[in-house]
Amino acid sequence: MIPRLQPRDSIPLPAAGFFQRLVEAGFTGDIETGAASRTVFSTDNSIYQVEPNGILFPRNVEDLQVLAAALSEPAFREIRIAPRGGGTGTNGQSLTSGIVVDCSRHMKSILDIDPVRRIARVQAGVVKDELNRALKPYGLFFAPELSTSNRATIGGMISTDACGQGSCLYGKTSNHVLGLRIVLMDGSDFWSRPLDAEALAGIAAREDRVGDIHRTVERIAREKHERIAEVFPKLNRYMTGYDLAHVRRGDGCFDLNAVLCGSEGTLAMIAEAELNLLPLPAHAALINIRYEDFNTALEDARNLVALKVASVETVDETVLGLAKSDIVWTGIARFFPDDPGSSASGINIAEVLADDEEELERKLSAVTASLDTGATTRHAGYTIARGHAEVEAIWSMRKRAVGLLGNVEGPVRPVAFVEDTAVPPENLAAYIREFRALLDGAGLSYGMFGHVDAGVLHVRPALDLTRDDHIRMVREVSDAVVALTRKYGGVLWGEHGKGVRSEYVPEFFGDLYPSLQEIKRAFDPDNRLNPGKIATPSGEALTKIDDLPLRGDTDRIIGNEIRSAFDNAAYCNGNGACFDFDETSPMCPSYKATRDRRFSPKGRAALMREWLRLLAENGIDPRQEAKRLRRSIPFASLARRAFNSLNPANRDDFSHEVRAAMDTCLACKACAGQCPVKVSVPAFRSKFLELYYGRYLRPLKDPLVAAIETTLPFVRRIRPAYNLVVGTRAGRTMMRMTGLTSLPRLPQISLAKEAARLGVPLATPQSIEALSPQERQQSVVFVADAFIAYFDPDVALAAIGLARKMGLTPFLAAPHVNGKALHVHGYLGRFEAAAKRTARYLQRLDEAGVALVGLDPSMTLAFRSEYKGLLTATVLLPQEWLAANLDQLTASPSAIKGRFRLMPHCTERTNAPASVAQWQTVFGSLGVDLQAAPTGCCGMAGTFGHEARNRQIAERLYALSWKPELDGAGDADVLMATGYSCRSQVKEIDGRRLPHPLQVIAGIMSETADLRHSHKTAPPS
């Protein structure tokens, strides 16, 4: 039995009463001080880990003013804060031992869009892609591009002056900021906008902090303009943060925003922003050029830039190889074919934009002509992607490159600390050669990609920061790269801000650094805003790269064996792909429904990692404890578990906070397929629950849900009584007392009886082995899970009818326990026993040479994930089976009517990425144009939506994307859903019955309306 775990107690709490004072002063946002929240906010996408005192989630600008006013009170003047955006910084920009101020939860409103003036006004927590989705109907977009655009907040982009692909065309965030509403540490609420001479004089005359700031910055910019011109490099990725070189604009206006953009929360809290918008490019194409080595790709990039393409991105063989195993590869593989005798070791992606198709083709012809006939041509080949869908698919791969670098095996993994250097583009090839020589000489592996048109290189050396020799490498490599960038006229921080690398600021700014200190002093004289970053107001030291605790400090305690045993939980690199705002993206539904970062794969991985650390410090090996539990008799520990559950001393057990985060996980496995690092929350969640409930009592619903597959045959025999319970108000109230709700009714049809009547036998190893080889080739075994068999037998009957139409002999798999419910709820010992029995049965059938086809995607894919190591046979998804037998599909043209739209299961989309395309191929062979509906999670996810505590989240998720799709469907639309749980959710909430695609295909192939009566091969039973 695991012990009670005490969270870290070394974190000093803020001055007594501060959070209470905030509430008294009118703070309306959320205040979180629990160990779980502090753990989740202790990391970003960097190598560091710093636990804060607490986290504030303001609701509006007034909350920021209340915060500043409270901090100004004498009792709280030692408290320090750090603003935080999407939490994906690679250099610890928002990490603090003080208080985090996070605007992403509540301050996420798009306040105004003016399509005529092309201006948008937004709150700081708005996500970049969310803004662009709102702008698309107006034909406009917010231009700065970055790989984290689906979770990066506007406030965070401004704070790091973010940019990425296309910066040579569109510039950086600061180039599009028209105004900033900021709150200063004295509580001043001020709109910073460009000022002409008269307006500047008026503000500079003010006798307050705002006036002092303007006087200070104007004086420095005026008195030091010659030195500023000498020190600040002439780069597309110019020096970000306190950017004195651009305080005076070309039109003569004074622009304080040049200093604020890139200041990383060290000068003010950003509440709102006015942004400049641009027209959307009407037409786009990508030329994907392959090279036999990376250096050739880099050198050729300069030739591409000379051809006036919009942007050029370069990717090396390491990133390309990782992409080939990622979820995105299926959709883009045709654009990156292997060449005879070799595979690409480098690629350039050249973007071409145009206002009309004729211009696009003309530009493409100019580039391809050079590629085909140029004297310096050294590429191995190229492809062209046209149209929004193809272009976005390729850019998605490029955006995922940072995360993909973490998707490797073992403790030595690429990490961020010198990953965004920038040099003049003409120096890039020589610079990279020296950079690679530096890393090769240190014996380090790495992946490289970058915005070569802007001279920016992204590189993450692979280190294991639990090792002392690798920790030293951070300092050695950093110092060497700083010297190298200066040698080639560049900067260390070309894109991702300074953060803890601020120790190098004085070296780059030289004698201008005291001027930065003056600016910091004018804004924040007491050094309370993100102290130690960029500049300090007096003689205080800047943060050094080896000052802060490393993630590796925690990992060293856990140990490599435990880290590797818990499904990448400890290897989450903080990329934050699971914070995707898009309701139609599968990952992560619980985060989308709650906006609580604890309830995300990144949050749960952080909590699991801390839980493993606490176990290790208590001398507990969770693997051995799990084995001991499985050998024990559950009832023997009942009294002790009851005592632990009731004992007040256990209330602060950190395991409770972990369990609270795990309770909201839908176990949809979207993270296992969509996370770049393949963090699998359902897998380590099950391991956690097994150990947690070895110490505490389970809720009543758990054993009921776990036993559902074995009890359904009995429940079927008392169907009227069961339906009375789940179909009446009194019965549902009683079920809610057990923790269950929205349970489906059992239909009158019995699959077993109908199959027998239709002459469909159960498949046994003996009966299959008795068939001739030709008969086995013409046979198919449908592996119907318990939910399909008992609650939705029409799907299995449609499959039977379809197989016969295809000239095949159908069989049904014998009743078996899939065990997914057992696995989800942490009954891993029972799951393993059941899975071994089922695996033996299915393996025998497979070895006999007959096709095995599952009917529900989630249950079928369990045979590939949860059964890993137990089952080598492949149970096909329906579309995989049909796609291999297209020649046996024939349609009845008169049956093809309406618009056909597919609503796939989340597990299917993310863990079998070719599945939707396979369904489209199958329907296409029947003459049907099948479209995939833009939906995310329906909210049911197996048994999740049937648990009373989860019902609110389940219905909220349904409303995000499924309900709009259903409400918008016309009478002629044919909507279908692959997941049983999805169809059950639709029926429960909207009272509609969605068919499975197999039912639709069966209808297309047959004029007979009722497939249950299509084959009279056996008498009714």
N, C-alpha and C positions, 0 to 999 in steps of 0.2 A: 504494500500500500504506500502510495507516495505521501510525503509529509505536507503539512501546511507550509506554504511558501510566502515569505515576507518580501515585498518589493524593496527596491533600493531605498535606503533611508539616509543616504549621505547628501541628499539634495536639500540645501537650506530653503525653508519656505520664505515667501516674501514677508515684509514687515507685517506684524500682527494686524489683522483687520483690514488689509488692503482690499481684498475682494468684496468684503462686506461693505466697505466704504464706496466701492464702485456702484453696488446695487442701491445704496442709500442716495447716491448722487444722481441716479436716474439711468444707469447703464442698462439697456434693454436686451443686449445680446446674450450669448451663451458664455458661461465661465466653466472651464473644465480643469480640475486639478488632480483627477484620479491617476493612479499609476499607469493604467492602460493608455490614456491620452498622452501622458508625458513620455511614455515609451515610444509611441507611434511618431510623435513629433520630435524625437531625439535624433532622427536621421533624415537625410534627403537623398540625393543621387551622388553624394560624395563619399569619401573614405572615412568620414568622421562620424562621431556619435556623441552628442551633448544633450543631456536631459534638461528640459526647461522646468521652471517652477510651476508653470500653468499656461493655459492657452485661452485667449479671448477671441470671441467671434462676434464682432460688432455688427449691428443691423443697419446702421446709417452713419452719416457724418457726425450727427449729434453724439453718438456713442464714442467716436474718436475724440471729440471735444471733452466729453466727460472724463475719458481716460487721461487726456493731457492735463486737465484741471486737477484730477486726483493725484497724479504724479507730481504736481507742483507743490502739493502740501508738504510742509516740513517733515512730517512723520514718514513720508514715502519717497524722499528725495534720493535714496540709494538704489531704488528699483530701476532696472534697465529693461528695455523692450526691444524686440526685433520684429518688424513686419514680415509676413510670409505670404507668398502667392500660391502657385501650384505645388510647391515643395519639391521641385525637380532640379534644383540647383546642383551643380557638380562641384562646387568649391566651398560648401558650408556657409553660403551667404546668409541664410536665415536661421542658422543654428545658434542657440543662445542658452545660457544657464539662467537667464532672466525669464521674461514673459513673452510668449509669442502672440502676435496680433495677426489673425488670419481673417481676411475679408472674403474668402472664397465661398463660405457657407451661405451667407445672407446678402452680402453687398454684390449682387450679381444681376442687377437690372440694366437693361438697355434703355436709357432714359429718353433719348430722342434721336431720330434719324431725319436729317434734312437732305433729301436726294438732290435738290436744286443746288445748294451750296456745297454738297458732298462733304457733310460733316456729321459725325455721330458723337453723342455724349453718353458715356457709360460709367457705371460704377467700377471700382477697382477689381472686383471679383469676377467680372465677366470673362468667360473663356474665349480665346481668340476665334476658334472655329465656330463657336456658338454665335458670335457677332457676325461672322461672315455668312452664316446660314440666314440670319435675319436680313442681311444686306443683299443677298442674291436676287430677290424679286425686283430690286431697284437697279440691277445690273452693276452693282458696286461691290468693292471689297476693301478690307483693311490689309495693306500689302505685305508688311514684313512677314516672311515665312520662317518657320522653325519646326524642328522635328517633333516637338511636344505640343503642337498647335491644338490638339484636341483636349488638352488639360491645362495648358499655360494660361494664366490670367493676364489681363491687360495690365494690372498693377505690377505683376511680376515682370512682364515684358519691359515695362517702363523702367523698373528698378535696375534691370541688367542691360538696358538698351539692346534688347534682343534682336537678332536677325539670323538669317541662315541662307538657304538656297535662294538665288535670285537677287542677292543684295547689291550686285553691280547695277542691276536695273532699278530696283525699288529702294535701296538704301536700308537704313536701320530704323528701329522704332522711333528714335528721336526725330528722324526726318518727317514723321507723320503726326507728331504731337503738336496740337495747336494751343492747348491750354490744359493746365493741371490744377485741380482743386486740392489743396494740401492743408493739413493740420499740423501746426508747429508745436513744439514741446511746451510753449506757454499757453496753448489753447487757441492761438490765432487760426482763423479759418480764412484762407486766402486763395483767390484764383490767380495763378501765374500765367500770364500771356505775353507775347511779344509787345514791347513798348517803344513808341517813338520818343524823340528827345523830350517833348513836353510832358508826356505821361510819365516817363522815367523820372524827370525832375520832381513831379508831384509826389510820387511814391517815395523817392529818396529823401524828401523833406519830412516824412513822417517820423515822429519821435517814438517809435516802437520797434519791435524786432523785425517786422517786415521792412521798415525803412532802413534799419541797420544792415540787413542782408543785402539789399539792393545797393547801398552805398559801398559796401565791402566788395562785392563782386564787380561792380562797375569800375571801381578804382583799380583793382588788380588787373582786370582785362585791359584797361587803358594804359596803366603804367608799365605792364609787363608784356605788351603785345609783341614786341620784337623777340623776346626770349621764348614766349609761348609758341611763336611761329617756328623757332629753331628746335624746340624740344618735342612738340607734338608731331608724330610722323604723318606724312602725307599718304595715308592708306584709306582704302574703302572701309576697312575696319579700324577706324581711328581710335584714339584713346578714349575709352568710355569712362563715365563717372567724373564729375567735376570738370567737364569738358570746356575748359577756358578758350579753346581755339574757336569755338562756335557760339560764344556768348554774343558776339556782334555778328548779326546776319549780313548777307550780301546787300540787303536793302537799307542797312544802317540801323535797324531796330535792335534793341537790347532784348535778349531772350534768356531769362533765368532758367527756362526748361532745359537748356543745354547742360546746366550744372546738375539739375535734378534727375534727368534721365541717366540711368547707369549709376546712381548714387547708392543703390543697394540698401535703401531704408536707413541710411546714416544721417540724413538731413531732415526728413519730414515724413509724415504718414500720408500716403496718396489715397484720396477718397474718390475722386472722379477724374475723368479725362475727356477732353474734346479731341477728336481724331480726324485727320484728313483722310478722305476716301478716294479711291481710284476706280475707273471703269474696269469691269471684268474683261480680260482678254477674250475676244470672240472665238478664236480658234487656236488650238495648241497641238503640237506634236513633239515627240521625243525621238531622237536618233540615238540608238543604243549601240555603242561601238566597242568591240572586243579586241583585247590585246594579249600577246603572249607573255608580257611582263609588265609590272606596275610602273616602272620608270618610263617605259615607252608611252604608257597612257598619260602620265604626268606631262611629259614633254610635248605630246601631241595636243594636250589641252590648250596650250597657248595658240596653236594654229586654229583651233576651233573658236577661240575667243576672237581672233582676227577676222573670222567669217561673220561676225556680228550676231551670233546666236544670243538668246536671252540669258542663258546661264549654262554653266558646265559643272557637273558633279563627277568626281572620280571615286571609284570604290576598288579596294584591293581584293585579292583572292581569298583572304580570310573571311571578310564580311560576306563576299559572294557565296562562299561555301556554306556559311551558317544560314544564309537566306534560303538556300536550297532545301533545308529541313524545316523551314518555317511555314506557318499557315498561309502566308501570302504567295508562296512560290507557285502553287497550282495555277493561279490566275495570270502569271507573268512568265512562266518558264519558256514559252514559245519565243519570247523576245531575246533570250539568252541561250541559244543552242550551243552545244559543244561542237567544236570544229574537228575535222578528221585528224585523229592522232593526238589531239591536245584539248585541254579546256582552258578557258580564259583565266589569266592571272591578274587581270585588271580591266576595268570598263570605264568608259566615259559616257555620261548621259548628257546629251546636248539638247537644250530646250529651244524650240522655235515657236514664236507667237506671231499672230497676224489678225487683222481686222476682218478679213474675209478669206474664203477658201482659195481663191485664185492667188492672193498674196502669200498664203501659207505654202501652196505648192511651188510657187516661184522661189521662196526662201529655201524650202527643202531641196529643190533642184540645185540651187547654188552650193549648198553644203555637200550634198551627195556627189555632185560633180567633182568637187575638190577631193572628197574621200576616194573616189574611183580613179582619178587621174593625177592627183597631186604628186609632185616629185618626192615629197617626204612621206608618202603614205606607208605606214608600217602596221596598220591594223590587220586583224584576222578576219574581219567581217562586221556587218552591222545590220540592224533591223530598224524599222520605223513603227512607232506606236502613234495612232491617230485617235482623236476624240477624247472626250472628258473621261470616260470610264477607263480606257487603257492607260492614259497618262496618269490618272490618280492612282491606279494599281501599282505602277512602277514607282511613283513618288512615295507610296506607302512603304514599299520595301526599303527605299533609301531612308525614310524617316525612322524606320525600325532598326537601322544599322547600329545605333548606340546601344540599344537594348540587346540586340542579337550578339554583340561581342561578349555579353555575360553568359551566353548559352553554351557553355563548355563544361566538360566533366572535370571533377577534381577541385582541390582548394586553390590552385593557381589560376586566377581569373583576371581578365582585363579590368583595370580600375582607372578612374578619372583623377588626374592631378596635373597633367601637362597636355590637355587634350584639345585646346583651342588656340594654338599659336597662329599668328598671322604675320606674313612678310610680304614685301612687294611681289606681285605675281611673277615678275620676270626673274626673281631670285628663288622661286619656290622649288624648282627641280633640284638645284644645287643644294638648297637648304634641306630638302627631304633626304637626299643622299647622305648628308652628314648626320641627320637625325637618325636614319636607319643604322648607320654605322655605329652611332653612339649606343643604340639599344642592342644591336647585335654584339657589340663588344662587351656589353654587360650580361650577355647570355639571356636576354629577355625576348619572349615572343610577344606579338602585338598584332593588332589590326589597324588599317589606315583607310580613311576616306576623307573627303573634304570638298570644299567649295573652291576649286582650283582657280576659277576665274577671279576670285577675290583674294587669292593667296592664303587661304585658311586651310589648315591641316587638323584633322581630328585623329588622334592616336591614343590608344589606351594600352600601356604596357601591362603584361600579365604578372601579377604578384600574389603572394599569399601573405597577407599582413598579420598573420599569427606568427610569422617567422622573423626573428630579429634581423637577419641579413637582408630580408626584403623590406623591412621597415626602414633600414638605412638607405635603401635604394631610392625612397621617396625624396630624401634630401639630396642625394648625389645626382639623380637624374634631373630634378628640378633646377638645381644650380647650373648644371651643364646646359640645360635647354634655355635658361635665361641668357646665358652667355652666347648661345648659338643664335637666338632670335635677335639679340643686339648686334651681333656680327653681321647679320643679313638685313639690318634696318627694320626689324619688326617688333612686335609686342608679344608678351606672354599670354595676354587675355584678349584674343580677337573676337570673342563671341559670348562666352559664358560668365563674364564678370570676374571680379578679383577675389572676393570672399577671404578665406584664410591665406590666400597668396598675397595679401596686402603687404606683407613684409618686404616685397620687392618694389613697392610703389616708390619709396624714396630713390631707389636706384634708377628707375625709369624716368621719374620726374625731375631728379636732380635738384638744382637750387630753386625749382618752383614748388617743391614739396611744402615749404613753410607757407606758401600762398594757399595751398589746399587746407592746411591747418587753420588758417584764418577763416576760410569759408566754413569749415566745420564748426569753428568757435562761434561764428555769427548765427548759424542755424541752431546749434546744439551745444551751448557753452559748457554744460555739465557732463557731456559725453555719455548720454543715456540712450541714444538711439543706435542700436547695433554697434556697440563700441568695439574698437580694435580693427574695424574694416575700413579700408581706403585711407583714412586720415584720422588723427586724434587732435583734439583742440589744443593740447599743450605738450608736455613732455612724456605723456603716457606712451607705452610701447604698442606697436601694432601687433596683431596676432601673427604668429609664425606657423609655418606649415607643420611643425612638429610640436606645437604647444598643446593642441587639443587631443582629447581621447580618440582613439581609432576604433572603428567597428571591430577590427581584428583583436582588440583587447577582450571583447566579449567572446568572440569566436575561439580564442585560445582556451578560454575556460571550458567551453562546450566540447571542444575536441573534434578532429576531422571525421572520426568514425560516426559520431552522433550527428554531425552536420549532414553527412551524406545519407543518413538513414531516414531523414525527415523531409523528403520530397521538395528539395530546393528552398525550404523555408528560410534557412540561414544564408542562402545565396541570393536572395532578393537584393538587387542593386539599387533600388529606389527610383528606377526609371519612371515609375508612375503611370505606365500605360493603362493600368486598371482604373485610373481616375477619368477616363474618357467620358465626356459629358453626354455624348450622343445616345439618345434613347434607343436607337435602332442597332447599336453595337452590343453584342452579347455580354461583354465584360465591362463592369462587374455590376450585376443587377442590384445587389444589396446596397452598394455605394450610391447608385443612381437614385434609389428610393429614399435614402436617408441623408445623403451628403455628409455622412460621418466617416472620416478616413479610417477609423478603427474597423469599420465594416467593409473593408476592401482587401484584396489579396495582399497588397503592400502592408496594410495595417495588421492583418492577421499573421503575416509572416514575421513582422517585427515582434508581435506579442508571443508567438511561438518560440522565437529565438530567445527572448528574454526568459520565457518559462524553462527552456532547456538549460539556460545558464544557471537559473536558480536550482534546478534539479542537480546539475553538476556540482554546484557549491555544497549541496547537501549529500553528495556522495551517491546519488541515485543514477543508475543507468536505465533509462526508460525502456530499452529493448529487453533487458533482463526482467524488469518489473512486469512487462506485458506477458512474458513467458510464464512467470510465476502466477499471474492472475488467471491465465488460461488453464493452468493445472489445478487451480483451487476450485472449491465448491462454492458457487455464489451465495447460497443461503447461509453458509458458515460465517460470512462476514456481514450479514444483514444487520445485526445489532450494532456492530461497530460503525457501519456506514450511517445507520440512523442516528447514532450519537454524534458523529461528525457533522451531520446535516443540521442537527438542532443546537449544537454547541456554539454559543456566541463568540467563543474564542476564534472560531474559524471564519468569522465574517470578513476579515481583511485578507483572506487567502488570495494571493494573486491568481490562483487557478480560476477563481470565480470571474475575474475580469476577462481572462482568456476565453472562458466558456461563454460569456455574454457576447463576445465578438463571434465566436463559432456558431452560436445559435441562429444568427441572422444569415449565415451562409446557405445558399440554396442548393449547394452540391451539384451545380450544373456543369462543372468542369470546364467552363469557358476559359478560366485562367490557365488550366492545364494545356489548352490548345492555343490560346491567344496571347498569353504572357510571353514576351521575348525570351525570358529566362526559364519559362515553363515551371513557374511556381504552381504547385498543385495543392490548393487549399483543401479540397475534399479528401485527398489522401492523408495529409498530416492531421486534418481535423478528426478523422476516424481514429487515428492513433492517440490523439489527445483525449477524445471522449472515452475511449476504452480505459485509460488510466484515471481520468477524472472520476468516472463512475465506479472505479475500484475503491475510491475513498468516500464518495457521497451517494446518496440514494438517487435513483433515476425517477423522472416524472412518470406518471402512470401511462401516458401515451406511448412511451418508448417500447415497452414489451408488446403492446398491442400492434404497433406498426411493424415491429421486427418479426412478428409471427404471422403477418398477413398472408404470405404465400402458402403457409402450411394450414392456415385456418379457413381459407376461402372455400375449399371443397365442402367443409361442414356448413359454412355460412350459406353456400348455394342451396343446401338441402332445406334451410329454413328461410328461404328467400322472402316470403311474404312478411315474416316477422322483422327481418332485417330492413326491408324497404319501409315498413311502418315506422321504424326507429329513425331512419335517416331522412324520411320524407315528411315528418310531422314536426310542428314547433316543439311539442313536448319532448319528442325523441331527440331533436337536435340540441335542445337545452341539456338533456342528459349527456349527450355525447361531448358537449363542450366542457362538462365537468371532468371528463377524462382527458381533456386537452385536444380533442379532435373536432373538426367542423367541416362543413361542405362536402360530406362524403357522398359518392355517387350511388345511385340505385343499381341494383342488379337487374339486367334485362330478362325477359321471359325466355329468350332463346338460350339454349345450352349448346355450346360448341361441341362438346363430346357427343351429344345426341344427334346434332345435325351432321357432324362428320361421319358418324356411323350410318346415318340414313343415306348419306351421299356416297357411301362406300369408300371412305377415306380412312385407311388403316393407320394405327400408331406405328411409328418407326422403331423397330428394335434392331440391334446389331445382327441378330439371326435372320430377321426377315429381309434386311437389306443385303446381307451377304448371300442370301439364297437367290438373289436376282442375277441375271446374266450381266456381263459388262455393258452391253448395249442398253439393257433395261435400267441399269443404274445411271447411265449417261442421260437417259430420258426421264429421270425421276428427280424430285425436289422434296426436301424435308423442311417444312415450315416450323421454325422454333418459336412457338407462340408462348409468350410469358404469361404469368398468372393474371396480369391486369387486362391484357388483350383477351385472354381466354374466358375470363369471367365477366368483365365489365363491357367489353367491346368486341364480341365474337364476330360481328359482321365484317370486321377487317380480315380476320382469318378466313372467313367464308369467301370473301371477295378474292383473296389470294388463291384459294383452292380453285374457284371458277376460272380465274385468269390462267392458272397453270394448265388447266384442261384445254382452254382455248388455244394455248400455245402448243398443244400436242404433248404435254408432259403428264407424268403420273405424280399426283401430289400425295405426300404423307404428312402426318402431324407428329412432331416430336412428343414423346411421352411426357406426362406431367413431371415437372422438375422444379427445383428451387434455384432461381437465378441468384438470389442473395443480395441484391443491390441494397434493399432496405436495411438488411443487417449491417452491411458495410457502412452505409451512410451514418448510421446511429452508433457506430463504434462497437458492435458485437463481432469483433474480428475473429475470435476463436470459433464461434458458431458459423460465421461466414466461411472461414477456411474449410471447415468440415463439409458444409453444404456444397461449396464450390468444387471441392475435390470429387464428390460424387457426380455432380453434373458434368464436370470436365471429363471424367472417365467415360461417361455415356456418350457425350458429343464426340469425343476423340475416336471411339469405336465406330461411330457412324461415318465420320470423315475418312477414316482409314479404309472403310468399305468402298469409298469412291463415289459418294453421293453429295450433291450440293446442299448446304445448310443455309437457310435464309431466315433471319430474324424479322420481326414485324415492327417492333418499336425501336427507334434509334437509340434511346438512352439505355434500354435493357440490352440491346444487341452490342453496343459499344462497350458495355461492362465486360464482355468476354475478351476484349482486347486490352483493357486497362486493369480492372480489379482482378481479372483472371491471369494476369501476366505471370508466367512461370508455372502455371497449372495447366494451361491449355495451349497447344500449338495449332490446333485446327482453327480455321477461319470461318466464323459465322457471318455470312454476307448481309449487308444492308439490302433492302429490296431493290433500290436503284442500281446497286452494284451488280446484282443478279440479272436484272432486266437489261442493263447496258451491255452485258456480255451475251445477250440473246435477242438482239434487236431484229434479227432476221425472222424471228418467230412471232413478231408483233404485227398485227394488221388491224387497221381501224375501220370503223363504220362511219363514213363521212357524215351521214345524217346526224350522228350523235355528237359531232363537234360543234358546239354552239356557245357563244359567249367569250368572255375574257378569263383566261385561266391564271390563277395566282396561287403561289405556294408560300405557306408560312412554316418554315422549317424549325425544328427543335434546336435550341441553343447548343446542346452537346454535339449534335450532328454537324452544325455549321462550323464549330471550332475544333472538333477532334477528328472530323472526317471532311476536310476542307473541299474535297472534290465533289461532295455529295449533291450540292445544289446544281452544279453543272451537269452531273450525271442524270438527275431528274429532268433537266431541260433537254438533254440528249434523248432520253427515253420518250418524252412527250413530243419532241421534234420529229422522231421517227414515225409518229402517229399523225403528223401534220398539225400539231398543236404548238403554238408559240407560248411557252410557259414563262411567266415572269415571277421573279422572287419578290415577295412583298417586303418592304423595308420595315421589318419588325425586330425588336429585341426580345427580351424575356417576357413570357406571358404571366409569370408570377407563381405558377403552380409548382413546376420543377419537382416531379415525383410526388413525394408526400409533404413537401414543404408547405404548400398552400392549404393542405388539409389539417395543419396544426393551428389551433386557435390562436396561439401567441403570434403566429406569423401572418394571420389573415389580412391584417391591415396593410402590411408590406406587399403581400401578394396582389391585392386589389389595386394598390397604387402603381405597381409595375404594369399591370394589365392596362391601366388607363394611359400609361405613357406612350405605348406604340400599338398595342393590339386593338384596343377599342377604336382609335381613330381609323385604323385600316378597315375594320368591320363596318363602322358607321358610314364610311365613304364608299363602300361597295355597292354597285348597282344590282338590279334584279337579274341581269344577264351574267353577272360575274360568278365564276366558279372558284370559290375559295376552298383551299384544302390545307390540312395541317398534318405533319408527319408524326407528332408526338401525342401519345394517349393523354398525358397530363395536360397538354395544351388544349386538346379537344374537350377535355373535362372542364377546364377553366372557362372556356367559351360557353359551354352549356350551362355552367353554374351561374355565370354573371349575366350573359346576354340571352340565355335560353335558346341558343342556336346550335344546331348539329353540323359540325364541319366534317366532311368526309376525309378519309386517308387517301393519299394519291392512288393507292392500289384499287380503292373502290371506284375512283374516277376512271382509271384506265380500264377496269373491268367493264364499266358502263360504255366507254368509247368502243370497246371491242365487241360489245354484244348489244343487241337491241332489247334483250330481255331485261326488264326492270328489276326483277327480284332474283338475285343470284342464288338465293337459298334454294330455289326450286328449279335451277337450271339443269341439274343432273339427277335423274331418277334411277340411279344405279343400285340403290339398296332400299329396301322397304323401311318406312318410318319406324322408329323404335318407340 
